[in-house]
Amino acid sequence: MKLGVRFKLFFVLIGIVALSFAVADAVLTRAIERDKTDAIRDDLFVRAALVADQASREMSPFEDHAAWDALADRLGKTAGSRVTLVSSDGVVLGDSEVSVDGVVKLDNHGTRPEIKDALASGRGASVRQSATLDEKMMYVAIPFGRGENQRAIVRLATPLRSVDDAIGRLRELIWFAFLAALALAVIASSFAAQATTREVRALTDIARRMAAGDLDARSRADGDDEVGELARALDGLASSLSTTLHDLRDERDQQRAILDGMSEGVLVLDKEG
């Protein structure tokens, strides 16, 4: 299948538009995800510090899961996030999203990355799928003290739905812009191809007239682009051919006049006589 200039130009523009928006989607979504995630993490650390201050005032022993779970429930409502209270050895003391009976059945949290980092450096954060809630969550943890030998961890968690929602809205805008750019590309390529093909068709007609013997045909193009240069080259070729043909005709007529005016015979010999 032979494609014309219009379709070739159209496909080139579509390719450029599609590539541009694919790059924009990759760059912008990554930037939005990073910025939103960082903002959520920083906000959770502020809340975690306030929760830790409240948790440090609890005087119940770690074995009293009912008291600690009730505290986690109260602090979770205050912080607007899931609050988990964990002892330094990884045992969950209370969780705002889990009942008291469920708390004692939870796995040891000592291997959680945010818990390990909080115990090691004073704060920890991580993003992963929650095994309890089956949802992508942001976790932050900071330690709080209950005397010299008793340390515990307060961990806050919140879903990252807002990040996914922001990325979804951004992609809707990107798709809308892509469709608008696609429509503009179709219109622009149509006008550009029409203008280009009109000039090319005119040059093709001139070339055919020249080939048929009409060496007086001229394009008279005045453009500065490649088509204009081709038109001027074609005009120059026609002018050169016209001059050469005129000289050949004059030479032929002169030779015929000389031969017609001679009464003597003309003998043509080769190099050997």
Secondary structure, 3 states (H helix, E strand, C coil): CCCCHHHHHHHHHHHHHHHHHHHHHHHHHHHHHHHHHHHHHHHHHHHHHHHHHHHCCCCCCCCCHHHHHHHHHHHHHHHCCEEEEEECCCCEEEECCCCHHHHCCCCCCCCCHHHHHHHHHCCEEEEEECCCCCCEEEEEEEEEECCCCCEEEEEEEEECHHHHHHHHHHHHHHHHHHHHHHHHHHHHHHHHHHHHHHHHHHHHHHHHHHHCCCCCCCCCCCCCCHHHHHHHHHHHHHHHHHHHHHHHHHHHHHHHHHHHHCCCCCCCCCCCC
